Amino acid sequence: MRVLFLIPGGAEAQLQALPMAAALAEGVSAQLQVACPAAMAPLWKLLPAVEKVLPFGFDASVSLADWTNLLGCVREPDFQACINLASSWRFDLLLGLSHIPVRVSSKGLEAFLTPLGINAKPTNYRLKLPPKALAEAQAQFPEGNGPLLLLASSKDNNDWPQSNWQDLQNDVQKQLPEARIHRLSTTNIIEQAAQVASADVLVSNNPAVTLLADLTGITLVDLDHLRGEQPLNALTPTAVLKALGMA
C-alpha cells in the first residue's frame, strides 16, 4: 500500500505527525511519500517507510509551477490513500484531479487513522538518528563524564527570561559541579534531535524540542507544563531546580 501525506507547518507540526505516519506504515505495511516544507525533508528521511519526500511550501508564495509539479507527483505513483493536513479548496481540487481512492482530511492527528483501520495511539515510537549525527552532537558538548543537561529556550516573546536561564545554569553547577550544561542554539531539526537524544535531561520551553524529548525517550522538564496556570515569568529557577530533584 502506498500513502501520500500532505503536511504543512514547521518542526512542531512535523514531529506531531511523524509517530502517526510510523504507526500507519507499520499497521498496513505502507510505503509513504510526504509533501512538506523543504527544511523538514531531512526529518522525514529518517523514517524507513518514507520512500520519497516532496518539498512544498504550502504558503501564498507557492508558484503555479510548484503546484503543477506537485500534481504530477501525486498523479504518477499508485497511491491508495492520502492523509491531507493542509485542507483548503486548493488541495481539495488538487486531490480531486488525482486518482487516489481514499482521501482523509482532518485537523487532528489521531482520527485520520481510523478510516484506514489504524485505531491505536502510537505511544512507543522512537526516532532513529544516524550515528554520524549523534557523534557530531556529542562533539558540541562540554568535555567530561558528568550528566549532560540540555537547555532549550523558545527564542521568541514567550520565552523564559534569559536571566532565569542563567540562574538555573549557575544553580545546577553549584549543586552538581560535575554536570555538563549545553544551551541548544542550532535551528537544524536533525542537529536538534541528535543533541536531545544525546542528553541525559532536557529543560525546554521550545515546543518542537519538547516533542523531540518524547520521540527520543529523554527525561524532560517542560517549563510550560511546570508553570501550570501561572505566567511563565512567575516560574522561578528554584522551582525548575526542584523539578530536577536538586532542591
Residue pairs with C-beta under 8 A, 6 or more apart in sequence:
1 28
1 29
1 30
1 31
1 80
1 81
2 30
2 31
2 32
2 33
2 77
2 78
2 79
2 80
3 24
3 25
3 28
3 30
3 31
3 32
3 33
3 79
3 80
3 81
3 82
3 83
3 116
4 32
4 33
4 34
4 35
4 74
4 77
4 79
4 81
4 82
4 83
4 100
5 17
5 21
5 32
5 33
5 34
5 35
5 36
5 82
5 83
5 85
6 35
6 56
6 82
6 83
6 84
6 85
6 86
6 91
7 13
7 14
7 17
7 34
7 35
7 36
7 40
7 85
7 86
8 36
8 37
8 58
8 59
8 85
8 86
9 37
9 58
9 85
10 37
10 39
10 40
10 208
11 40
11 43
11 189
11 192
11 208
11 211
12 207
12 208
12 211
13 85
14 36
14 40
14 43
14 44
14 189
15 43
15 208
15 211
15 212
15 215
16 109
16 211
17 85
17 109
18 43
18 44
18 47
18 125
18 127
18 215
19 122
19 125
19 215
20 109
20 110
20 112
20 113
20 122
21 32
21 34
21 47
21 49
21 50
21 83
22 47
22 49
22 122
22 125
23 113
23 118
23 120
23 122
23 125
24 30
24 32
24 83
24 113
24 116
24 118
25 31
25 32
25 47
25 49
26 49
27 113
27 116
27 117
27 118
27 120
28 116
28 117
28 118
30 49
30 81
31 49
31 51
32 47
32 49
32 50
32 51
33 50
33 51
33 52
33 53
33 54
33 73
33 77
33 79
34 44
34 50
34 52
34 53
34 54
35 53
35 54
35 55
35 56
35 70
35 73
36 44
36 53
36 54
36 55
36 56
37 55
37 56
37 57
37 58
38 55
38 56
38 57
39 189
40 189
41 53
41 55
42 188
42 189
42 190
43 189
43 190
43 193
44 50
44 53
45 53
46 127
46 128
46 129
46 130
46 190
54 70
54 73
56 62
56 66
56 70
57 66
58 86
67 90
67 94
70 94
71 94
71 97
71 98
74 82
74 94
74 95
74 98
74 100
75 97
75 98
75 99
79 98
79 99
79 100
80 100
80 101
80 102
81 100
81 101
81 102
81 103
81 104
81 116
82 95
82 98
82 100
82 102
82 103
82 104
83 104
83 112
84 91
84 95
84 103
84 104
84 105
85 105
85 106
85 107
85 109
85 112
87 105
87 106
87 107
92 105
95 103
102 115
102 116
104 112
104 115
104 116
105 112
106 112
110 121
113 119
125 215
126 215
126 216
126 217
127 193
127 197
127 212
127 215
127 216
129 190
129 193
129 194
129 197
129 216
133 190
133 191
133 193
133 194
134 194
134 197
134 198
136 191
136 194
137 191
137 194
137 195
137 197
137 198
138 198
140 182
140 195
141 148
141 180
141 182
141 195
141 198
142 180
142 181
142 182
143 180
144 178
144 180
145 178
146 176
146 178
146 179
146 180
147 176
147 178
147 179
147 180
147 200
147 201
148 179
148 180
148 181
148 182
148 198
148 199
148 200
148 201
149 172
149 179
149 180
149 181
149 182
149 199
149 200
149 201
149 202
149 203
149 244
150 182
150 184
150 195
150 196
150 199
150 201
150 202
150 203
151 165
151 168
151 169
151 181
151 182
151 183
151 184
151 202
151 203
151 204
152 183
152 184
152 192
152 196
152 202
152 203
152 204
152 205
152 206
152 209
152 210
153 159
153 160
153 162
153 165
153 183
153 184
153 205
153 206
154 160
154 205
154 206
154 207
155 206
158 205
158 232
159 205
159 232
160 205
160 223
160 232
160 233
160 235
161 233
164 235
164 236
164 237
165 183
167 237
168 203
168 237
168 240
168 241
169 181
171 237
171 238
171 241
171 246
171 247
172 179
172 181
172 241
172 244
172 246
173 179
173 181
175 241
175 246
175 247
176 246
182 195
182 199
184 192
184 195
184 196
184 206
184 209
186 192
186 195
189 208
192 208
192 209
192 212
193 212
193 215
193 216
196 202
196 209
196 212
196 213
196 216
196 218
197 212
197 216
197 218
199 218
200 218
200 219
201 218
201 219
201 220
201 221
201 244
202 209
202 210
202 213
202 218
202 219
202 220
202 221
203 220
203 221
203 223
203 240
203 244
204 210
204 213
204 220
204 221
204 222
204 223
205 222
205 223
205 224
205 232
207 224
210 220
210 222
210 224
212 218
213 219
213 220
214 220
221 240
221 243
221 244
223 232
223 235
223 240
224 232
226 235
226 239
226 240
226 243
227 234
227 235
238 247
241 247
